[in-house]
Amino acid sequence: MIGSAIYETHIHVANLERSIQFYRDILQLEFCHLDEQRRIAFFWVGTGKQSMLGLWESTDPGFEKRHFAFKASEAFIVNESIDFFTRNNMAYYNFLKADDRQPMVFACPSLTEPRMKLWA
């Protein structure tokens, strides 16, 4: 295997300033670097500066939307996630698009922590 984790991932955003505010103020990621000229911002994810998220502003109205998932504890997913999304005015739905709007916990025998998938 070439690696044990993802070091960084990059996504396109329509508005860099609004996205910086969201990832910094709402999700509380640690801001790392801003390149105004290239319209790119970077955030550290988690502790120890082991993972990075890059936001690239795109002026192309047809850029494809992508997703990625954050690792979260099962306790947060089950007990806090809905309140967190509601408090921050974030619409969400579960992976199966079920009408009950309950969070889904994904578990895999090879993973030590459950995963949460809520589309915001």
C-alpha positions as CSV (number, residue, x, y, z in Angstrom):
1,M,0.0,0.0,0.0
2,I,1.3,3.5,-0.9
3,G,-0.1,5.3,2.2
4,S,-2.0,5.0,5.4
5,A,-4.2,8.1,5.2
6,I,-5.1,11.0,3.0
7,Y,-2.7,13.9,3.6
8,E,-4.6,16.5,1.6
9,T,-7.7,16.9,-0.6
10,H,-8.7,19.8,-2.7
11,I,-12.2,21.0,-3.7
12,H,-13.5,23.8,-5.9
13,V,-15.7,26.5,-4.3
14,A,-17.7,29.3,-5.9
15,N,-16.8,31.9,-3.3
16,L,-13.5,31.7,-1.5
17,E,-14.3,34.2,1.3
18,R,-17.7,32.6,2.1
19,S,-16.0,29.2,2.1
20,I,-13.2,30.3,4.4
21,Q,-15.7,31.7,6.8
22,F,-17.6,28.4,6.8
23,Y,-14.6,26.1,7.3
24,R,-13.0,28.4,9.8
25,D,-15.9,29.7,11.8
26,I,-18.5,27.0,11.6
27,L,-16.5,23.8,11.2
28,Q,-13.6,25.3,13.3
29,L,-10.8,24.1,11.1
30,E,-7.4,25.6,11.7
31,F,-6.6,28.2,8.9
32,C,-3.2,27.5,7.3
33,H,-2.6,29.7,4.3
34,L,-4.2,32.0,1.8
35,D,-2.9,32.6,-1.7
36,E,-4.9,35.7,-2.9
37,Q,-3.4,35.7,-6.3
38,R,-4.3,32.1,-7.1
39,R,-7.5,32.3,-5.0
40,I,-6.6,29.2,-2.9
41,A,-7.0,28.7,0.9
42,F,-5.7,25.8,3.0
43,F,-6.9,24.5,6.3
44,W,-5.5,21.9,8.7
45,V,-7.9,19.1,9.5
46,G,-7.7,17.4,12.9
47,T,-4.7,17.5,15.2
48,G,-1.0,17.4,14.5
49,K,-1.2,19.0,11.0
50,Q,-1.6,15.5,9.5
51,S,-4.3,16.4,7.0
52,M,-5.0,19.4,4.8
53,L,-8.0,20.7,2.9
54,G,-7.5,23.0,0.0
55,L,-10.2,25.3,-1.3
56,W,-9.8,26.6,-4.9
57,E,-12.1,29.3,-6.1
58,S,-13.6,28.5,-9.5
59,T,-15.2,31.0,-11.8
60,D,-16.4,28.2,-14.0
61,P,-20.2,27.9,-13.5
62,G,-20.2,24.3,-14.6
63,F,-17.6,23.0,-12.2
64,E,-18.6,19.6,-10.8
65,K,-19.7,19.4,-7.2
66,R,-17.8,16.8,-5.2
67,H,-17.9,15.6,-1.6
68,F,-15.6,14.3,1.1
69,A,-16.3,13.1,4.6
70,F,-14.9,14.1,8.0
71,K,-14.2,11.4,10.6
72,A,-16.4,11.9,13.7
73,S,-17.0,10.0,16.9
74,E,-20.1,7.9,17.1
75,A,-21.2,9.9,20.2
76,F,-21.1,13.2,18.2
77,I,-22.9,11.6,15.2
78,V,-25.7,10.1,17.4
79,N,-26.0,12.8,20.1
80,E,-24.9,16.1,18.7
81,S,-24.8,16.2,14.9
82,I,-28.4,17.2,14.2
83,D,-28.2,20.0,16.8
84,F,-24.9,21.2,15.3
85,F,-26.4,21.3,11.7
86,T,-29.6,23.0,12.9
87,R,-27.7,25.6,15.1
88,N,-25.6,26.5,12.1
89,N,-28.5,26.7,9.6
90,M,-27.1,23.8,7.6
91,A,-29.6,21.7,5.6
92,Y,-28.8,18.0,5.7
93,Y,-30.1,14.6,4.7
94,N,-28.9,11.1,5.2
95,F,-27.2,9.0,2.6
96,L,-30.3,7.1,1.7
97,K,-32.3,10.3,1.5
98,A,-34.8,8.8,4.0
99,D,-37.5,11.1,5.3
100,D,-36.6,10.6,9.0
101,R,-33.6,12.9,8.7
102,Q,-31.6,10.8,11.2
103,P,-27.8,10.7,10.9
104,M,-26.4,7.5,9.5
105,V,-23.4,5.8,11.1
106,F,-21.3,3.8,8.7
107,A,-19.2,1.0,10.2
108,C,-16.7,-1.2,8.5
109,P,-14.9,-4.1,10.2
110,S,-11.6,-2.8,9.1
111,L,-12.2,0.7,10.5
112,T,-11.6,1.5,14.2
113,E,-14.0,4.5,14.2
114,P,-17.5,4.8,12.7
115,R,-18.0,7.3,9.8
116,M,-20.7,9.8,9.4
117,K,-22.2,10.8,6.1
118,L,-24.6,13.7,6.1
119,W,-24.8,15.8,3.0
120,A,-24.9,19.4,4.0
